[in-house]
Amino acid sequence: MKLRIFNTLWREKQEFKPLNPEKWVWIYSCGPTVYSKPHIWNLRAYIFAHLLRNVIENILWYKVTHVVNITDVWHLTDDADSWEDKLEKASKQENKTAWEIAKEYENIFHNYLKKLNLKFDIFPRATEHIPEQIQMVKMLEEKWYTYEIPEDWIYMDTSKVKDYGKLLPKWHLEWILACARVKNDKKKNKTDFALWKFSPKDKKRQMEWESPWGIWFPWWHIECSAMSSKYLWEKFDIHTWWIDHIPVHHTNEIAQSECAFWHEWVPYWLHNQFLNLKNGKMSKSLWNVITLDDIIQKWFDPLSFKYFIYLAHYRSIQDFSWEDLQATEKAYKKLKNKILQVTKNAKLKELSQKDIEKIYKNKEPGWKLIEYLLDDLDTVKLIAEINKITWNIEKIEDKEQVLSVIKYLDDKVLKLDLFKPEKEIQIPENIKKLAEERWQAKKEKNFELADKLREEVQKAWYKIIDKKDWYEILPI
């Protein structure tokens, strides 16, 4: 079996060939900056990265080490070289230390991963890998790739990097060279980037460290290069994250890493597209972000959101709206209920590695489901095919084998819990009656009565969630 993935580095779909002949694959995904809750745009990147990992681990059967870093120090509040970083700013706003802020939001991040059935192996924190970052800057300095602006920055000199910007199309690099901002007059080239910054002498930051060059704090590019190379060696298989990181962060990671090690760093670069709101881009600076907590507070199942993400190819721009999520949850629940119905008396097989390989190689019933994932992780076609099979199961040849393949892919790759029964919530009959009376009152536009009945339901510690053409009763 062969996995074909779109490699941003070569701008084409390629067969994935691991570096390690012992069937071990190393993956690195950029992690969260823990000064606030991750929004659903961020979560799309983790859902994609986890899907990739699961395909490699449970269809190709390689062992996988997957690292996701925690950026718990220094991140600019905007695109300017201001002194204030996002952790320091959040610290002032919430009246907590920067360390407390970082820990609080890191815990929220891990909780989100758990709710979405996402699991990675190593979560290194930037603040716990300062020596590694210092060592990498020293390596670059010894090879004459750096220069220092006294009491300001240590910069990477991109004019000495032969293939700087190779991750970018030529026109994009030319545009960056023409438009890049030069904040400091002493900066040699427009594309030169900071490795780290010296702390101001007139005030003390919460997060700063001793270095051979003075008191400083690290820049985010060097964090990723240092931590990924520590846990995945100086060359590893795959680097992922969303497409916005290509022109700056990933371009600079490649430059500093390949100059430090003097060889190719990562052969496969995979990027997922944006998740936008239907009326425009989602951004923390615009105060229009949506988090998983927002989804849960509106009583949506987190796995309905995951199912929603699978309905678009990871390389396609996806638009989000509450109406679309509501329709998706309805479809997800219907599919899940139908699967539970058709498998109630079925004798499903516990498929092994050899079974999956045999089914795929011989093109036995269910092989096409595997093929969709091997063809650049095409969850759009996969989900459509699962629905088609489930709703036409009586017409399917060897339906028990096909259902067994679906179960294997859900258990091992998609992790949507399609075969797990919902936890049944027992709603008292009197509450059901009040809710139905309220629904009728709303239909008759008797909103005063509807509000009164809602209050009665809430007094009994239940909540009515209005959908487009139905309602749901849930305990408070």
C-alpha positions in Angstrom: 0.0 0.0 0.0 1.2 3.5 -0.9 0.3 6.8 0.6 0.2 9.7 -1.9 0.3 13.2 -0.2 0.6 16.7 -1.5 4.1 18.0 -0.7 4.2 21.8 -0.4 8.0 21.7 -0.9 7.6 20.3 -4.5 4.0 21.6 -5.0 2.8 18.2 -6.2 1.3 15.0 -5.0 4.0 12.4 -4.1 4.4 8.9 -2.8 5.4 9.0 0.9 8.7 7.2 1.5 9.9 7.2 5.1 13.5 8.0 6.0 13.9 5.1 8.4 14.1 1.6 6.9 13.0 0.2 10.2 9.5 1.4 9.6 9.5 4.3 11.9 8.0 7.7 11.0 8.7 11.1 12.7 6.2 13.9 12.5 6.2 17.4 13.9 3.2 19.8 14.0 3.4 23.3 15.2 1.6 23.6 18.5 -0.5 26.3 20.3 0.8 29.6 21.7 -0.8 29.2 25.1 -2.0 32.8 25.9 -5.7 32.0 25.1 -8.0 29.2 24.0 -7.3 27.6 20.7 -10.0 28.5 18.2 -11.6 26.1 15.7 -9.3 27.2 12.9 -6.4 25.9 15.0 -8.3 22.7 15.8 -8.7 22.0 12.1 -4.9 21.7 11.8 -4.7 19.2 14.7 -7.6 17.1 13.3 -5.7 17.0 9.9 -2.4 16.1 11.6 -3.9 13.4 13.7 -5.7 11.9 10.6 -2.3 11.8 8.8 -0.7 10.2 11.8 -3.4 7.5 12.0 -3.2 6.6 8.3 0.5 6.2 8.6 0.3 4.2 11.8 -2.8 2.0 11.2 -3.0 1.6 7.5 0.7 1.6 6.4 1.7 0.1 9.8 4.7 2.3 10.6 5.5 3.1 14.2 5.1 6.9 14.7 6.5 9.5 17.0 4.4 12.7 16.7 5.6 15.9 18.4 3.4 18.9 19.0 5.2 21.8 20.7 3.8 24.2 23.3 4.8 27.8 22.7 4.7 29.1 26.2 6.9 32.2 25.8 7.0 35.3 23.6 4.6 35.9 20.8 4.0 39.3 19.3 0.7 41.1 20.0 0.7 42.2 16.3 3.0 42.4 13.3 5.1 45.2 14.7 8.2 44.7 16.7 6.6 45.9 19.9 8.0 45.0 23.4 4.7 43.6 24.7 4.1 39.9 24.0 0.8 38.0 24.1 1.6 36.2 27.3 2.7 39.3 29.1 -0.4 41.1 27.9 -2.7 38.3 29.0 -0.9 38.3 32.4 -1.9 41.9 33.0 -5.4 41.4 31.8 -6.1 38.4 33.9 -4.0 39.4 36.9 -2.0 36.2 36.8 1.7 35.4 36.1 2.7 34.6 32.6 3.6 31.1 33.9 0.0 30.6 35.3 -1.5 31.9 32.0 0.6 29.4 30.0 -0.3 26.4 32.2 -4.0 27.3 32.3 -4.4 27.5 28.5 -2.1 24.5 27.9 -4.5 22.5 30.1 -7.5 23.7 28.0 -5.7 22.7 24.8 -5.2 19.2 26.1 -8.8 19.0 27.2 -9.9 20.0 23.6 -7.7 17.3 22.1 -9.3 14.7 24.5 -12.9 15.8 23.5 -12.0 15.4 19.8 -10.3 12.0 20.3 -6.9 13.4 19.2 -3.7 12.0 20.7 -0.1 12.9 20.1 3.1 11.6 21.7 5.3 14.5 22.9 4.4 18.0 23.9 7.7 19.9 24.6 7.4 23.4 26.1 9.6 26.2 24.8 10.5 27.4 28.3 11.9 23.9 29.1 14.2 23.9 26.1 16.2 27.1 26.5 19.6 25.3 26.3 18.7 23.6 23.0 17.7 27.0 21.5 20.9 28.6 22.7 22.9 25.7 21.2 21.2 26.1 17.8 21.9 29.9 17.7 25.6 29.2 18.6 25.8 26.7 15.7 24.5 29.4 13.4 26.8 32.0 14.8 29.9 29.7 14.4 29.0 29.2 10.7 28.7 33.0 10.2 25.0 33.0 9.5 24.1 35.5 12.2 24.7 39.1 13.1 23.8 41.1 16.2 22.2 44.5 16.6 23.6 45.6 20.0 21.0 45.6 22.8 18.3 44.6 20.3 18.2 41.4 18.2 20.3 38.5 17.0 19.3 38.1 13.3 19.7 35.4 10.7 21.3 36.7 7.6 19.1 35.3 4.8 21.4 36.6 2.0 23.8 33.8 2.9 21.1 31.1 2.4 21.3 29.9 -1.2 17.7 28.6 -1.5 16.0 30.8 1.0 12.2 30.7 0.4 12.2 27.3 -1.5 8.9 26.4 0.2 7.3 29.3 -1.7 6.4 29.7 -5.3 8.8 32.1 -7.0 6.2 34.8 -7.5 5.4 34.7 -3.7 9.0 35.1 -2.7 9.4 38.0 -5.1 6.3 39.6 -3.6 7.8 39.2 -0.1 11.1 40.7 -1.1 9.2 43.7 -2.6 6.8 44.2 0.3 8.6 42.9 3.4 8.8 45.4 6.3 12.2 46.6 7.6 11.5 47.8 11.1 15.1 48.4 12.1 17.5 50.5 10.0 20.4 48.3 10.9 18.7 45.1 9.6 20.7 44.1 6.5 18.0 42.4 4.4 14.2 42.6 4.3 13.8 38.9 4.9 16.3 38.6 7.8 14.5 37.3 10.8 15.1 37.3 14.6 16.6 34.3 16.4 16.0 36.0 19.7 15.7 39.3 21.4 17.6 41.0 24.2 15.5 42.0 27.2 15.2 45.7 27.8 17.5 47.1 30.5 15.0 49.4 31.9 12.4 46.7 32.9 12.3 43.1 33.9 10.2 40.6 31.9 8.5 37.7 33.6 10.1 35.3 31.1 13.8 35.9 30.3 17.0 33.9 30.6 20.8 34.2 30.8 22.6 33.5 27.5 26.2 33.9 26.2 25.0 37.2 24.7 23.2 38.6 27.7 19.7 38.5 29.2 17.3 37.5 26.4 14.1 35.6 25.4 13.7 33.4 22.3 11.9 34.0 19.1 9.3 31.5 17.9 11.2 30.2 14.8 14.1 28.9 16.8 11.9 27.2 19.3 10.4 24.9 16.8 13.7 24.0 15.1 15.4 23.3 18.4 12.6 21.2 19.9 11.7 19.2 16.8 15.4 18.3 16.2 15.8 17.2 19.8 13.0 14.7 19.7 13.0 13.7 16.0 16.7 14.0 15.2 18.3 16.5 12.8 16.3 15.1 9.9 12.7 13.8 10.2 9.9 12.8 7.8 7.0 15.3 7.9 6.2 18.8 9.2 2.6 20.0 9.3 0.5 23.0 10.1 -1.9 25.4 8.4 -1.1 27.2 5.2 -0.5 30.6 6.8 2.8 29.4 8.2 4.4 28.8 4.8 5.7 32.3 3.9 7.3 33.2 7.3 7.5 30.6 10.0 8.1 27.5 8.0 10.3 29.3 5.5 12.5 30.5 8.4 12.5 27.2 10.2 13.9 25.6 7.1 16.6 28.3 6.6 17.9 28.2 10.2 17.7 24.4 10.5 19.4 23.5 7.2 22.1 26.1 7.8 22.7 24.7 11.3 22.9 21.1 10.2 24.2 21.5 6.6 21.7 19.0 5.1 18.1 18.8 4.1 15.9 19.0 7.2 12.4 17.7 6.3 11.5 16.1 3.0 7.7 16.4 3.3 5.8 19.6 4.2 2.0 19.3 4.5 -0.4 22.2 5.0 -4.1 22.5 5.6 -6.2 25.4 4.4 -8.1 28.0 6.4 -11.3 27.5 8.3 -13.2 30.8 7.8 -16.4 32.2 8.9 -18.9 32.6 6.1 -18.7 36.4 6.4 -14.9 36.5 6.4 -11.6 35.4 8.1 -11.6 34.3 11.7 -9.0 36.2 13.8 -8.4 36.8 17.5 -7.5 40.4 16.6 -11.0 40.8 15.1 -12.6 39.3 18.2 -14.6 36.9 16.1 -13.0 33.6 17.0 -15.0 30.5 17.9 -13.7 27.9 20.4 -14.6 24.4 21.2 -16.1 25.6 24.4 -18.5 27.8 22.3 -19.5 24.8 20.4 -20.1 22.7 23.5 -22.0 25.6 25.2 -24.4 25.5 22.3 -24.9 21.8 23.1 -23.2 20.5 20.0 -21.2 17.3 20.2 -17.5 18.0 19.7 -17.4 15.0 17.3 -20.0 16.6 15.2 -17.5 19.4 14.6 -14.8 16.9 13.8 -17.2 15.3 11.3 -17.8 18.7 9.8 -14.1 19.2 9.3 -13.9 15.8 7.4 -16.6 17.1 5.0 -13.9 19.3 3.3 -10.6 18.2 2.0 -7.8 19.4 4.2 -6.3 21.4 1.3 -9.6 23.2 0.6 -10.8 26.4 2.2 -13.7 25.6 4.5 -16.4 28.0 5.7 -18.0 27.6 9.1 -21.5 28.7 10.2 -23.7 27.6 13.1 -26.4 26.6 10.6 -23.9 24.4 8.8 -22.8 22.8 12.0 -26.4 22.2 13.0 -27.0 20.4 9.7 -23.8 18.5 10.1 -24.7 17.3 13.6 -28.0 16.1 12.4 -26.3 14.1 9.5 -23.7 12.8 11.9 -26.3 11.5 14.4 -28.4 10.0 11.6 -25.4 8.2 10.3 -24.4 7.0 13.7 -27.9 5.7 14.5 -28.1 4.0 11.1 -24.8 2.2 11.6 -25.9 1.0 15.1 -29.1 -0.2 13.5 -27.5 -2.2 10.7 -24.8 -3.7 12.8 -27.1 -4.7 15.7 -27.1 -8.4 14.7 -24.2 -8.4 12.3 -21.1 -10.5 12.9 -18.4 -7.9 12.4 -14.8 -9.1 12.1 -11.9 -7.8 14.1 -9.6 -6.9 11.2 -5.8 -7.2 11.5 -3.0 -5.6 9.5 -2.9 -8.6 7.2 -6.7 -8.4 6.7 -6.5 -4.8 5.6 -3.5 -5.4 3.3 -5.3 -8.4 1.7 -8.6 -6.5 1.2 -6.8 -3.7 -0.4 -4.4 -5.7 -2.5 -7.2 -8.0 -3.9 -9.7 -5.2 -4.2 -12.2 -7.1 -2.0 -15.3 -5.4 -0.8 -14.3 -2.3 1.3 -11.0 -1.7 -0.4 -12.1 1.6 -1.9 -12.6 3.1 1.5 -8.9 2.5 2.2 -8.0 3.9 -1.2 -9.6 7.3 -0.4 -7.4 7.8 2.6 -4.3 6.7 0.8 -5.1 9.3 -1.9 -4.0 12.4 -0.1 -6.4 11.7 2.9 -9.6 12.3 1.0 -12.1 12.3 3.8 -14.7 13.9 1.6 -15.1 10.9 -0.7 -14.6 8.5 2.3 -17.5 10.0 4.3 -19.7 10.1 1.2 -19.0 6.4 0.5 -19.6 5.4 4.2 -23.0 7.1 4.0 -23.8 5.5 0.6 -22.9 2.1 1.9 -24.8 2.5 5.2 -28.0 3.6 3.7 -27.9 1.0 1.0 -26.5 -1.9 3.0 -28.8 -4.5 1.7 -27.4 -4.0 -1.9 -23.8 -4.3 -0.7 -21.8 -7.5 -1.5 -20.3 -9.1 1.6 -21.9 -6.3 3.8 -20.3 -7.7 7.0 -16.8 -7.3 5.6 -17.5 -3.8 4.3 -19.0 -2.8 7.7 -15.9 -4.3 9.4 -13.7 -2.1 7.2 -15.8 0.9 8.2 -15.5 0.0 11.8 -11.7 -0.5 11.5 -11.3 2.9 9.9 -13.5 4.6 12.5 -11.8 3.0 15.4 -8.2 3.4 14.1 -8.2 6.4 11.8 -11.3 8.7 11.9 -12.1 8.2 15.6 -15.7 9.5 15.2 -17.2 6.9 17.6 -19.6 5.9 14.9 -20.1 2.4 16.4 -20.5 3.6 20.0 -24.0 4.0 21.4 -25.0 7.4 22.6 -25.3 7.8 26.4 -29.0 7.8 26.9 -30.4 10.8 28.9 -33.5 10.0 30.7 -35.9 13.0 30.5 -38.8 13.0 32.9 -42.3 12.8 31.3 -43.4 16.1 32.9 -40.4 17.9 31.4 -41.1 16.4 28.0 -44.7 17.6 28.2 -43.7 21.1 29.2 -41.2 21.3 26.3 -43.8 20.1 23.8 -46.4 22.7 25.1 -43.7 25.4 24.7 -42.9 24.2 21.2 -46.6 24.5 20.3 -46.8 27.9 21.9 -43.9 29.1 19.8 -45.6 27.8 16.6 -48.7 29.7 17.6 -46.5 32.8 18.3 -47.6 32.9 21.9 -44.1 33.9 23.0 -45.2 35.0 26.5 -46.4 31.5 27.3 -43.4 29.9 25.6 -41.1 32.0 27.8 -43.0 31.0 30.9 -42.9 27.3 30.0 -39.1 27.6 29.3 -38.6 29.0 32.8 -40.5 26.1 34.4 -38.3 23.7 32.6 -35.2 25.6 33.8 -36.4 25.6 37.4 -36.4 21.8 37.1 -32.7 21.9 36.0 -33.3 21.1 32.3 -32.6 23.2 29.3 -34.4 23.5 25.9 -32.1 23.9 22.9 -33.9 25.2 19.9 -32.7 23.9 16.5 -34.0 25.0 13.1 -37.0 22.7 13.0 -36.8 20.8 16.2 -35.7 21.1 19.8 -33.6 19.1 22.3 -34.0 18.7 26.1 -30.8 18.4 28.1 -29.9 18.5 31.8 -28.3 21.7 33.1 
